[in-house]
């Protein structure tokens, strides 16, 4: 096996592979920190809920403008945001917890999405919304993905401290009259925005996988929040690269290939990572003096 | 003496049901007051009302020039995820939130103050450890260090010494005494009456309504304590509108 031919040549030879790789890199940069914050907030399943919530918006966009990336993305963004804001409001002003309100609104949204799609008749192109086709990323969608990644990193740089505090000790932020609610909603906007960026490349069902699996895996490799986020981005990009190659050589669909590689990294991390993995639990080294 | 909080027939509660009602009195600036009473007597609710996390159902509460950000509040159960990947000194540094807020840099001087606060609560050298590695008592010391940095003129503590050992309690009580010496207003919900008698000049005894409020020795008399025990804890779904309500 020629390493160059296996690992590099596909990207040199084919423009669609190059664009897919750049899309993966851009997605990974935003997904790392956002996914880690979701995990730390114990809202890992919220990403999943929001990714389903995007569906009716994308479907309405599709019925209006056909397979237009911009319109579908915009529709998805609005739908995801509506679910996030409504659930957040219910959780803040009533005693109901956020997981319940999110479940309620995303299920309504999902049912609405399925209804719209079935009324408009099944269309093969809509499979694209559900499962994405990273190998068909064109220049417009690449631009969208890269813009969202850039915006995400800028927003994180500006309000990162607030997001971490809101996540770590929300009661303290309330007590010092900090902008907890604003930060919380800003974070939800970031999550929805990034899922929309991912849905064209990976589909609404798969995008959240690239957000959560690396973030969940990274916790087993690092102990500080910044290094966990960086590790998560690195794992996401590595999974993207390896998944693309796997899909290219084995002729597999790219989205699931990428997510399954990330899943493999997660399982390896659970078993063998240096921080709190099964290995450290069941093969402990001798205890220290103090 | 100026009052930090003036309460005029104030009722705090949830969903129209009072947790503590018809409370009238003043917390004076620089006072050190223990709030005691049986479980469910409305002590925590009172603190939440004082800081403004809960609005009075009835009556009038005046915070005389005290803004919410002037109050440091230690809740009974902090909503803190103790496995969060953050270090001890970073947690303490949050006490400077009013200075740094979202955007301003945490300067070296602020970091040094955080380290000093750790020394003051007996956690010298713990700064770089992750909070996940601390015991419950050590973590309570961290939260006190954070309040030291907050430097607020008013400090509300909700059962700060529950499940804390004697040594830690003694160290943290010394911090409370130091605050009192600095003329800060401290209000603490406590259960250990001996601790209250030894360390707190003033006491408010409540049991869903005020029983006694004043110098500790007078408040913690046997008849008052007996009276506090007799109060009903009941939440009655069909309770009538309280006839003592004004208007």
Contacts between the chains, C-beta under 8 A, distances in Angstrom:
chain1	res1	chain2	res2	distance
A	40	B	81	7.4
A	40	B	84	6.4
A	40	B	85	7.5
A	42	B	81	7.5
A	158	B	102	7.8
A	158	B	103	7.4
A	159	B	102	6.2
A	161	B	100	7.8
A	161	B	102	6.1
A	162	B	102	4.8
A	164	B	86	7.6
A	165	B	94	6.4
A	165	B	97	7.5
A	167	B	84	7.6
A	168	B	80	6.8
A	168	B	81	6.7
A	168	B	84	5.0
A	168	B	86	5.9
A	168	B	91	7.9
A	169	B	78	6.7
A	169	B	79	6.6
A	169	B	80	4.9
A	169	B	94	7.2
A	170	B	79	5.7
A	171	B	75	5.7
A	171	B	78	5.9
A	171	B	79	4.3
A	171	B	80	7.6
A	172	B	78	7.4
A	172	B	80	7.8
A	172	B	94	6.5
A	172	B	97	7.8
A	173	B	97	7.8
A	174	B	53	6.7
A	175	B	51	6.4
A	175	B	53	7.5
A	175	B	68	7.6
A	175	B	71	7.4
A	175	B	72	7.7
A	175	B	73	4.4
A	175	B	75	7.7
A	176	B	68	7.7
A	176	B	69	5.8
A	176	B	97	5.0
A	176	B	98	6.5
A	176	B	150	7.6
A	177	B	67	7.6
A	177	B	68	4.5
A	177	B	69	5.0
A	178	B	97	6.5
A	178	B	101	7.6
A	179	B	102	7.4
A	219	B	85	7.8
A	222	B	85	7.8
A	223	B	85	5.6
A	223	B	130	6.1
A	224	B	85	5.8
A	224	B	87	7.6
A	225	B	85	5.0
A	225	B	86	6.7
A	228	B	85	6.1
